[in-house]
Amino acid sequence: MGRLLKAFWIAGFLAIVIVCLSVALAPDRVRDPNTVIYATYGDIKDWDPAVAFSLEVMVLANIYEPLVYYDHTRKDDPLEPALAESWSVSEDGLTWTFKLREGVYFHDGEPLTAEAARLSLTRTIELAKGGFYIWDAVKEIRAIDNLRLEIETKYPAPIDLIASSQYAAYIYSPAAANAGTDWFDEGNAAGTGPYYLRQWDRNQQVVLERNEEHWAGWSDDSIDRVIYKIVRESATQVQLLLAGETDFISLISVDLVSAFEENPDITVEYIPSWKNSQFLINTQQWPTSDVNFRRALTYAWDYQSVTENIYAGSAETARGIIPASLWGHDAALETPGFDLEKAQQLLDASGVPQEDRKISIAYISSSEAYQNAAELFQRNLSKIGVEVELRPGPWGTIWDAAKNPNSAPNAISMTWWPTYATPSDWLTGLFQTEEPANFNLSYYANPAYDELVQAGLRLEAMDRAAAIEKYQAAQRMLIKDAVAVFYADLKERIVHSAGLSGVNPNPAYNAIFFREVRRKDG
Amino acid sequence: MVRIIVQRVLLMGLILIGVITVTFFLSRVLPGSPVEMMLGAKPTAEQIAKAEEELGLNKPLVQQYGIFLKKAAQGNFGDSLITGRPVTEDVYLRATATLELVTLALMLALMVGLPLGVKAAVKKETLLDHSVRMGSVAAVAIPVFFLGLLLQIFFAGVLNLLPLQGRIDSGVLLDSPFQRVTGFYLIDTLVAGEFGAFASTVRHLLLPVITLSLASTASIVRITRSTMIEAMQQDYIQTVRAYGIEQTDIHYRYALKATLIPLLTVVGLTYGFMLGGSIIVEYVFDWPGVGGYMVQALLNNDFPAVIGVTFFVAFAYLSINLIVDLLYHVLDPRLRKS
């Protein structure tokens, strides 16, 4: 018999033995009830809390804590103590004092002191990465004694709200601050939060383990371990969820939601988020430089159909730019509705001749919702004689084109959320005069508007009611000038196994706080 | 022989420079700036300008290219804008995952395909031959992602026998961490003496390896069969037969040799193709390999990563071609003379 053949048989036999043994030796798939698995679609990029400005906050929110938490369920007084027990502001609104919690330790054993907090915040600001700009007002940060932190500002600013941000506001250990970004990015962390980072295996998983020393204490049925498993494919996530091998999934296809809702083992929750979607209308480019033409566009949008059919439960029709779940929202704001007749009248009143009634609309091509909404808009506009050219593309590409006045489309999709809990984030970020354009892709330039928004910003620290008045006036200006089609306040859709309780999402943080999660009996 | 090798290696160098040059200019010419993805959701205009300056994106294109070539010559392709790490490190980490998958898939394809091809050729026009040929047509025809899903549904879903995705169990990875020396988990776990982790790796490899190997098994069967049939009609086989040598020896020792050259071509091409083409299998099974990295890099305008990954695939392809060519010389005495 040929030697080759013999070698073949032996190798084949060995392989079969190994495979059989491996399958037979597989451990029983009994899940530890105190471990929760979350299927995430992307790996962590920035472990440095001073840099992280994306998906990673989902993990960081369980490892780190800010000075103050924002709790949207506490309507009038949404801020609650986190690392700071109490805080106050001087009468001129320029000096904030935070009294820190005593006996709190970082995961590396260092104690939380005012000096540690100062070091952490100062480093974040000086690094100038991620969302550091929320601290723009800060002049100096001082540790007055072991537990008292003083923040002095150049102008009155709502430092309490800013300190509750999920970006650029986490307090980390001084040793970590000294070790720097490279140390963090090797997969290290040192916060005060309820979980510490046990393992990061790149492209595969992140494992958090309960921090026994956490200041808020633990109960017996708390979750011990959280595994963020990287599963990039939505169908695979679904299969894992159905097989009970994950508790949460992060990629949810709209088509599957109704099937999930009927499945007793799966819970679908909708919670308000601070994200909202709009199409920004270019106010400089012909023909949308004509205000009546822009107004016509805002009346040609079928608001109800878009939220009810296209977003299918995951959005509500927006009223203005500030979402209904955030302070400063104006429920009485008069906004345009779907009315093609009115749109036609406005078109005719505009100075745009028939042959010029052509516009281009850019949107993120991977978003089914944008695509369907834009196509519906296109159809409705064609009924009143406006021709629409759709320009889908990846965000990087359409954003670049929109920032250049020569290649900018007449309208572009935009989903926005605040870096910290303030309505001014939309008003300044999207519509304040900007040269060159960054996110003000409406190219809106209105000094009266800018003044109103800036006045509101100054009032936010001391007199929020007065700030709201300014913001409301500014919003009315945006509606009058028809700078965008404001159409959807988005809801966060969370899909998890029905065996879990305490999943209390908070619009201020894109994360599940696992300290509050419990596994129901049975 | 040495001259041939030197010639080929020099040529390879030229081709690689050409490949990265084309990729460099293509990635710069296409619309969309890469820094937006790098800076998170809402960067300020100042942050963008600063990042562009750091990356040298505001310099003239030719100057950028010069800087890039100089660094590339030192093996530095820059940092990925998505992961923030050196591209070479990223690609190496992921390439080992892909190599492990592809190598095993090809080995499986050979181990199944060769004997099947020989058998089909020997039993030409019998039921066995017909079923093998039908089977290989079907195997080539099934789309890879569909096969992957079917296997997942059956072995993971219905039988609950094999894992659905990933390279290793979460718990195993946590409780028995092992040193990544080669990046091949089968080897690393054995070296570390972590047999539980080894078994877990085997279980995770099974489905993707089978999925990836099926189509190449079919082409190996077909090549082996047709060249075997041709070889069996040659005079030298008649001679061997006349000597009264045993049938299996005739098949596997004398006739099979004739199939080695065309087989080598197929194996070489398949290996090279699989390195870049296992994207779909990697995607379906969440295999953390080069394929997923490539897709992510392309979707996000991650220039350095795109160039790095293209370089890797081109390099692997060319190296395999070189090895195949050299093996021709070893296997075929006729080539050595000329």
Chai-1 contact restraints between the chains, C-beta under 6 A:
chainA,res_idxA,chainB,res_idxB,connection_type,confidence,min_distance_angstrom,max_distance_angstrom,comment,restraint_id
A,M1,B,T248,contact,1.0,0.0,6.0,A-B,restraint_1
A,G2,B,D249,contact,1.0,0.0,6.0,A-B,restraint_2
A,G2,B,Y252,contact,1.0,0.0,6.0,A-B,restraint_3
A,G2,B,R253,contact,1.0,0.0,6.0,A-B,restraint_4
A,L4,B,Y252,contact,1.0,0.0,6.0,A-B,restraint_5
A,L5,B,Y252,contact,1.0,0.0,6.0,A-B,restraint_6
A,G12,B,M111,contact,1.0,0.0,6.0,A-B,restraint_7
A,S22,B,A199,contact,1.0,0.0,6.0,A-B,restraint_8
A,S22,B,V202,contact,1.0,0.0,6.0,A-B,restraint_9
A,S22,B,R203,contact,1.0,0.0,6.0,A-B,restraint_10
A,L25,B,A199,contact,1.0,0.0,6.0,A-B,restraint_11
A,K45,B,T83,contact,1.0,0.0,6.0,A-B,restraint_12
A,K45,B,G84,contact,1.0,0.0,6.0,A-B,restraint_13
A,F53,B,G40,contact,1.0,0.0,6.0,A-B,restraint_14
A,S54,B,G40,contact,1.0,0.0,6.0,A-B,restraint_15
A,S54,B,A41,contact,1.0,0.0,6.0,A-B,restraint_16
A,G130,B,G40,contact,1.0,0.0,6.0,A-B,restraint_17
A,Y133,B,T44,contact,1.0,0.0,6.0,A-B,restraint_18
A,Q199,B,L174,contact,1.0,0.0,6.0,A-B,restraint_19
A,D201,B,L173,contact,1.0,0.0,6.0,A-B,restraint_20
A,N203,B,P288,contact,1.0,0.0,6.0,A-B,restraint_21
A,Q205,B,S170,contact,1.0,0.0,6.0,A-B,restraint_22
A,V207,B,L174,contact,1.0,0.0,6.0,A-B,restraint_23
A,I227,B,S170,contact,1.0,0.0,6.0,A-B,restraint_24
A,K229,B,S170,contact,1.0,0.0,6.0,A-B,restraint_25
A,V231,B,D286,contact,1.0,0.0,6.0,A-B,restraint_26
A,R232,B,D286,contact,1.0,0.0,6.0,A-B,restraint_27
A,E233,B,Y283,contact,1.0,0.0,6.0,A-B,restraint_28
A,T236,B,Q165,contact,1.0,0.0,6.0,A-B,restraint_29
A,Q239,B,L164,contact,1.0,0.0,6.0,A-B,restraint_30
A,G396,B,G32,contact,1.0,0.0,6.0,A-B,restraint_31
A,G396,B,E36,contact,1.0,0.0,6.0,A-B,restraint_32
A,G396,B,M37,contact,1.0,0.0,6.0,A-B,restraint_33
A,G396,B,N301,contact,1.0,0.0,6.0,A-B,restraint_34
A,T397,B,P31,contact,1.0,0.0,6.0,A-B,restraint_35
A,T397,B,G32,contact,1.0,0.0,6.0,A-B,restraint_36
A,D400,B,G32,contact,1.0,0.0,6.0,A-B,restraint_37
A,D400,B,S33,contact,1.0,0.0,6.0,A-B,restraint_38
A,N438,B,A45,contact,1.0,0.0,6.0,A-B,restraint_39
